[in-house]
Amino acid sequence: MNKLDAELSLGLLQEEGYKIVDKVDEADVILFYTCSVRQHAEDKVYSHLGALKTLKKRRPEVIVGVLGCMAQKDGETIFKRMPHVDLVCGTRMFSRLPEMLLKIRNHGSRVLAIDEDQIVNVKRAVTYRLNFYQAFVTVMRGCDNYCSYCIVPYVRGREISRTIADVKEEVQSLVSNGCREVTLLGQNINSYGKGLRGNVTLGDLLTELNEIDGLDRIRFVTSHPADMSRGLIRTISRLEKVCEYLHMPAQSGSDEVLKRMRRGYPAGYYRDLISYARELIPHLTVASDFIVGFPGETEEDFQETVRLMEDIRFQNCFIFKYSPRTGTKAAELKDDVPDETKRARNLKLLELQKKISLEENTKMIGKKVDVLVEGASKSNPNRLSGRTRQNHIVVFNGSQDLVGKLAGVVIHEVTDLTLFGLLIGCG
Ligand code: SF4
């Protein structure tokens, strides 16, 4: 969502005549889109801001801005800690970025823009995109779930969904400008439609978007198990453009920990959902997030998580050490798992996932996959890189004119993260 908000902001600024430069030293405006889900992410932003002090002394006219969740959460504190910052702009105010920058430039005054009640309403400049054949599209913002460890509902606010007509118009416009794949975004996307007239669901939205000519692939993130219905799984299984990939964070395999996390489901429910989805959707891959070292997590609790990972065999997982976020319910619990134990558990899960990913990827050797080509491979610019419908990263030889096209590739080698193959055709 930060990537998309940054793209939308850049689109707005470009309309005002701003240009993107490659080097920080050449910029007149430096903006940070921030995340406050973990302490580590915030520390990184403060460290980057600190590093700009010298530049700001040398060129005081440069505007430094902090946007997004951390700005919403820390507000005025950012000015106190980093007096060279000119702009602090919360999660729903960035549509007014051009006028805020103008105010700072013309009056030399700082701007603090935190407003809980603003609805984000950004007219998308579809002609300005970081990538022309893939696009993120926000379909809802905010979250009503209040998982005990999570800061998102406090910084992003309550759930608000866009109407189907509004989303469809944006996707149609993206497609007519060359887009082939959309990823629908929502903090809790399975509850899309809440508050809209007429019992609208994510299934209805996907069904409508599936009808758009020229659109090849639809993805959506992030799914919450408690809000993922069997009906939605059945709908997905019927829609040929919806990719066979589900990012549905389990967070823990222990019922006790899940209860303290206020996730609203036991591990067995999660397992049943995945079995049901795999029955209906052939070749489905599943990704998850896990938090280790949540308050009170015992070795037995942790082993439940290990078992869940072994049983489900995720395609990939994001694994984090728990860090308390001020203002959340979990922050009232004693952070009693020693850091050393958190680190060891984190490492154990990372290694286990690496092993599973390699084993699963090895099964792909000799198979033909359809790849939407994204561009040059990061590790080897002479090769191309893209993704399968199941979200595998595929690297292969081919010319740059394949970028943005669908390519048929036969896999001959794999690592835990990447499939390597040979091009056999394109369309
Ligand atoms: S559903 Fe996701 S965004 Fe919402 S509170 Fe839980 S973890 Fe946070």
Boltz pocket constraint, residues with backbone or C-beta under 6 A from the ligand:
constraints:
  - pocket:
      binder: B
      contacts: [[A, 143], [A, 144], [A, 145], [A, 146], [A, 147], [A, 150], [A, 151], [A, 152], [A, 153], [A, 187], [A, 188], [A, 224]]
      max_distance: 6.0
